[in-house]
């Protein structure tokens, strides 16, 4: 069984959606990676390492609260990267 941070999948999905919608945001891979990294560093990770943990965590991260927290953090990350791009 592998150890996995389930927030990675959610952050990737939400970041890709929000970056595409933001016409002023640079679409390069470096800026995308910065948004994802910033977001993950500012969210509490949701790790699991066994079957029960994977099942519980998978259900937990689909909650509206988690989705909202991730969305807010990704929006903050997009603003930060727009202000200070590293490319």
Secondary structure as a PSIPRED ss2 file (coil, helix, strand):
# PSIPRED VFORMAT (PSIPRED V4.0)

   1 X C   1.000  0.000  0.000
   2 X C   1.000  0.000  0.000
   3 X C   1.000  0.000  0.000
   4 X E   0.000  0.000  1.000
   5 X E   0.000  0.000  1.000
   6 X C   1.000  0.000  0.000
   7 X H   0.000  1.000  0.000
   8 X H   0.000  1.000  0.000
   9 X H   0.000  1.000  0.000
  10 X H   0.000  1.000  0.000
  11 X H   0.000  1.000  0.000
  12 X H   0.000  1.000  0.000
  13 X H   0.000  1.000  0.000
  14 X H   0.000  1.000  0.000
  15 X H   0.000  1.000  0.000
  16 X H   0.000  1.000  0.000
  17 X H   0.000  1.000  0.000
  18 X H   0.000  1.000  0.000
  19 X H   0.000  1.000  0.000
  20 X H   0.000  1.000  0.000
  21 X H   0.000  1.000  0.000
  22 X C   1.000  0.000  0.000
  23 X C   1.000  0.000  0.000
  24 X C   1.000  0.000  0.000
  25 X C   1.000  0.000  0.000
  26 X C   1.000  0.000  0.000
  27 X C   1.000  0.000  0.000
  28 X C   1.000  0.000  0.000
  29 X H   0.000  1.000  0.000
  30 X H   0.000  1.000  0.000
  31 X H   0.000  1.000  0.000
  32 X H   0.000  1.000  0.000
  33 X H   0.000  1.000  0.000
  34 X H   0.000  1.000  0.000
  35 X H   0.000  1.000  0.000
  36 X H   0.000  1.000  0.000
  37 X H   0.000  1.000  0.000
  38 X H   0.000  1.000  0.000
  39 X H   0.000  1.000  0.000
  40 X H   0.000  1.000  0.000
  41 X H   0.000  1.000  0.000
  42 X C   1.000  0.000  0.000
  43 X C   1.000  0.000  0.000
  44 X C   1.000  0.000  0.000
  45 X C   1.000  0.000  0.000
  46 X C   1.000  0.000  0.000
  47 X E   0.000  0.000  1.000
  48 X E   0.000  0.000  1.000
  49 X C   1.000  0.000  0.000
  50 X C   1.000  0.000  0.000
  51 X H   0.000  1.000  0.000
  52 X H   0.000  1.000  0.000
  53 X H   0.000  1.000  0.000
  54 X H   0.000  1.000  0.000
  55 X H   0.000  1.000  0.000
  56 X H   0.000  1.000  0.000
  57 X H   0.000  1.000  0.000
  58 X H   0.000  1.000  0.000
  59 X H   0.000  1.000  0.000
  60 X H   0.000  1.000  0.000
  61 X C   1.000  0.000  0.000
  62 X C   1.000  0.000  0.000
  63 X C   1.000  0.000  0.000
  64 X H   0.000  1.000  0.000
  65 X H   0.000  1.000  0.000
  66 X H   0.000  1.000  0.000
  67 X H   0.000  1.000  0.000
  68 X H   0.000  1.000  0.000
  69 X H   0.000  1.000  0.000
  70 X H   0.000  1.000  0.000
  71 X H   0.000  1.000  0.000
  72 X H   0.000  1.000  0.000
  73 X H   0.000  1.000  0.000
  74 X H   0.000  1.000  0.000
  75 X H   0.000  1.000  0.000
  76 X H   0.000  1.000  0.000
  77 X H   0.000  1.000  0.000
  78 X H   0.000  1.000  0.000
  79 X H   0.000  1.000  0.000
  80 X H   0.000  1.000  0.000
  81 X H   0.000  1.000  0.000
  82 X H   0.000  1.000  0.000
  83 X H   0.000  1.000  0.000
  84 X C   1.000  0.000  0.000
  85 X C   1.000  0.000  0.000
  86 X C   1.000  0.000  0.000
  87 X C   1.000  0.000  0.000
